[in-house]
């Protein structure tokens, strides 16, 4: 079985490291970035199977990253799952419409893997929270 690659774009060190560790323990190849523009460069370089992206980040935020990725022929079809601690219902509704998945922070390990597995296996949109 080929190891799947997941890119985690998250400015919070603890969340990024904890999420990466959970994914590595589950035998995913993990790439990480602290913000959208460097995440975009990693995505272009490694063409991951899935991207987990925080929405609120300094510099290039999740929305800007999403626009760059969807405008890029190489990344256009790569599933993107957003995660956000923002509790605004409008934001959550918007993210659920445009992204392949949505995780509300803090998310559980079960929610993380349920969303990832569903998106990777079926291409269905998933959300928690």
C-alpha positions in Angstrom: 0.0 0.0 0.0 1.3 3.4 -1.0 1.7 5.8 1.9 -0.6 8.9 1.5 0.9 12.3 2.0 -1.0 15.0 4.0 0.1 18.6 4.2 -0.8 20.4 7.4 -0.9 24.2 7.2 -1.3 25.7 10.7 0.3 28.7 12.4 -0.2 27.3 16.0 2.9 25.2 16.7 1.2 22.9 19.2 -1.8 22.1 17.0 0.5 21.6 14.0 2.8 19.3 15.9 0.1 17.3 17.6 -1.9 16.9 14.4 1.3 15.8 12.5 2.2 13.3 15.2 -1.2 11.7 15.1 -1.0 11.4 11.3 2.5 10.0 11.4 1.5 7.4 14.0 -1.3 6.4 11.5 1.4 5.9 8.8 0.8 9.0 6.8 3.7 11.0 5.3 3.3 14.5 6.8 4.5 17.8 5.5 3.9 21.0 7.6 3.9 24.7 7.1 3.2 27.7 9.3 1.3 29.7 6.8 -0.4 29.6 3.4 2.2 30.8 0.9 4.9 28.4 2.1 2.2 25.7 2.3 1.4 26.5 -1.3 5.0 26.0 -2.3 5.2 22.7 -0.4 1.9 21.5 -2.1 3.3 22.4 -5.5 6.5 20.5 -4.8 5.1 17.4 -3.2 1.5 17.2 -4.6 -0.1 15.8 -1.4 -3.1 13.5 -1.3 -4.9 15.9 1.1 -4.3 19.3 2.6 -5.4 20.2 6.2 -5.5 24.0 6.4 -6.2 26.4 9.2 -8.4 29.4 8.1 -7.1 32.1 10.4 -3.3 32.7 9.9 -1.1 35.7 9.6 0.3 36.6 6.1 -1.5 34.2 3.7 -4.6 32.8 5.4 -6.7 29.8 4.5 -9.0 31.6 2.1 -6.0 33.0 0.1 -4.3 29.6 0.1 -7.6 28.0 -1.1 -7.8 30.5 -4.0 -4.2 29.8 -5.0 -4.6 26.1 -4.9 -7.9 26.0 -6.8 -6.4 28.3 -9.5 -3.4 25.9 -9.9 -3.8 23.1 -12.4 -1.6 20.8 -10.4 -3.5 21.3 -7.1 -7.0 22.1 -8.3 -8.3 18.6 -7.5 -6.4 18.1 -4.2 -8.9 17.8 -1.4 -8.7 20.6 1.2 -10.0 20.2 4.7 -10.2 23.4 6.7 -10.0 23.6 10.4 -10.9 26.7 12.5 -11.6 27.6 16.1 -13.8 30.4 14.9 -17.3 29.9 16.1 -19.0 32.2 13.6 -21.8 30.2 12.0 -21.4 32.2 8.7 -17.8 31.3 8.5 -18.4 27.6 9.2 -21.2 27.6 6.5 -18.9 29.2 4.0 -16.1 26.8 4.7 -18.3 23.8 4.5 -19.5 24.9 1.0 -16.1 25.5 -0.5 -13.9 22.9 1.2 -13.9 19.1 1.0 -14.1 19.0 4.7 -14.3 21.1 7.9 -13.1 20.4 11.4 -14.0 22.6 14.3 -11.1 23.1 16.7 -10.5 21.5 19.1 -11.2 18.3 17.2 -10.7 14.8 18.4 -8.4 12.2 16.9 -11.6 10.3 15.9 -13.0 13.3 14.1 -9.7 14.0 12.4 -9.4 10.4 11.0 -13.1 10.1 10.2 -12.9 13.2 8.1 -9.6 12.3 6.4 -10.7 8.7 5.6 -14.0 9.8 4.2 -12.5 12.5 2.0 -9.7 10.3 0.7 -11.8 7.2 0.2 -15.0 8.7 -1.3 -14.3 12.2 -2.1 -17.4 13.2 -0.1 -17.5 16.4 1.8 -17.3 16.0 5.5 -17.6 18.3 8.5 -17.7 18.3 12.3 -19.0 20.9 14.6 
